[in-house]
Amino acid sequence: MLSSLNGRLSNRLARHFRATPHRLPTHAPMVSFTFDDAPDSAAGEGAALLEAHGGRGTFYIAGSLIDQPDDHWRGLSNDAIVRLHQAGHEIGCHTFSHLRAVDLDESAMAREIELNRSHFRGIDSSIRLENFAYPYGLASVWRKPQLARIFRSARGILPGVNSDVIDLQFLRASPLVNCEIDTDGVDRYFDDAVASGGWLIFYGHDVADAPSPYGCTPALLHHALEAAEKRSMPIVTVAEALRRIGA
């Protein structure tokens, strides 16, 4: 109970203490689609849909979950990771053991990151883990400065469009999850991004006709991709978005 309370407090504080503030330059809006834990359906159906619309995604992966069964899906394989990488998708970093940042001290976090990086170097030496996502979406006010020294960005799950002055170590991301949003909600996020000239990030997990409580259907992902095209919004990886805003 105490650990849970401390975790929520650290996450709340992390929203307000900016580790690396960055002012977005005036630019056209853009959108990134991200997938956490990388179920095999995200690497299959999800990546295929993105590619069909000329886009690429960012897949935040915990090495310990690769090729492992879950209550809701099976983790993607090492071969699938290589295929994603070679197709131009970005491989991002979770903690190796999928532990929450709020539960890790500095040395434990460093070990988790090195384990993940070592695993991906073993898969393909050209994979570079440049961007991080907080497992379970829980950021740590204590780990943010540490992560800022290691990664270009860290993504949470606080919804909204990234605009004006953003915190690179607490990027906002909105759910592309059928249990949490419908097509009208997706369209509202896109309209907000157009109005603000901001950077919209979606997050999800599996992509399946009968998705888990944390995933979406191919139809919802297709709608979001079509919404981007209708508004002439480029579909870019997190790494490419950061390059475009000069971060």
C-alpha positions, 0 to 999 in steps of 0.5 A, spaced: 500 500 500 505 504 501 509 503 495 503 504 491 502 511 494 509 513 493 509 511 486 502 515 485 506 521 488 512 520 484 508 520 478 504 526 480 510 530 481 514 528 475 508 531 471 510 538 474 518 538 475 520 538 468 527 535 467 528 537 460 523 543 457 523 544 450 519 549 446 516 546 440 518 551 434 512 553 429 511 547 425 505 543 422 502 538 426 505 531 426 503 524 429 506 518 432 504 511 433 507 507 439 506 500 442 508 498 449 511 491 450 510 489 443 505 484 442 506 480 436 500 483 433 503 490 434 509 487 430 504 484 425 497 487 424 499 494 427 506 495 423 503 493 416 497 498 417 502 503 419 506 501 413 500 501 408 499 508 410 506 510 409 508 511 416 512 507 421 511 506 429 515 506 435 515 500 439 517 500 446 520 493 448 522 490 455 527 484 453 524 479 458 517 479 455 520 477 448 517 471 445 513 470 452 506 468 453 502 473 457 495 473 459 492 477 453 498 476 448 504 473 446 510 477 446 514 478 439 520 474 437 527 477 436 526 475 428 520 480 428 524 485 432 529 485 426 524 485 421 521 492 424 528 495 425 529 493 418 523 496 415 524 503 418 520 502 425 523 505 431 525 500 437 524 504 444 526 502 451 522 499 457 526 497 463 528 490 461 524 486 467 518 491 465 519 494 472 516 500 474 520 506 474 517 508 481 520 502 484 527 503 482 533 506 485 538 509 480 543 503 480 537 498 479 534 503 473 541 503 470 542 495 471 535 495 467 537 499 462 544 496 460 540 489 460 535 491 455 541 495 451 545 488 451 539 484 449 538 488 443 545 489 441 545 481 441 539 481 436 542 486 431 548 491 433 545 497 429 539 497 434 540 503 438 535 505 444 534 512 444 527 513 447 524 510 453 517 509 455 515 508 463 512 501 464 505 502 466 505 509 464 508 511 471 514 516 471 518 517 477 520 524 479 527 521 481 529 517 475 527 523 470 534 526 471 537 520 470 533 518 464 535 525 461 542 523 461 541 517 457 535 518 453 533 523 448 526 522 451 521 518 455 514 517 454 508 517 459 501 516 458 498 523 460 493 524 455 493 530 450 497 534 445 505 536 446 505 543 444 508 549 446 513 548 452 514 540 453 518 536 457 522 531 453 522 526 459 514 526 460 512 526 453 504 526 453 501 520 450 493 519 448 490 512 448 489 508 442 485 503 446 478 501 444 476 500 452 478 508 452 476 511 446 472 511 440 473 514 433 470 521 435 475 521 441 480 520 436 478 525 431 478 530 437 485 529 438 487 530 431 483 537 431 487 539 437 493 537 434 491 541 428 489 547 432 495 547 436 500 545 431 503 540 436 505 533 436 500 528 437 502 521 440 498 515 441 500 509 445 497 502 445 499 494 445 496 489 441 492 490 435 487 485 434 479 484 432 478 482 439 483 486 443 485 486 450 483 491 455 490 495 453 489 494 445 485 496 439 482 493 433 485 494 426 479 498 424 480 503 430 488 504 428 486 504 420 481 510 422 486 514 426 491 513 420 486 515 415 485 521 420 492 523 419 492 523 412 485 527 411 489 532 415 496 532 411 499 530 418 506 526 417 506 519 421 513 519 424 517 515 429 518 518 436 526 519 434 524 522 427 519 527 431 524 529 435 529 531 429 524 535 426 523 539 433 530 540 434 530 536 440 
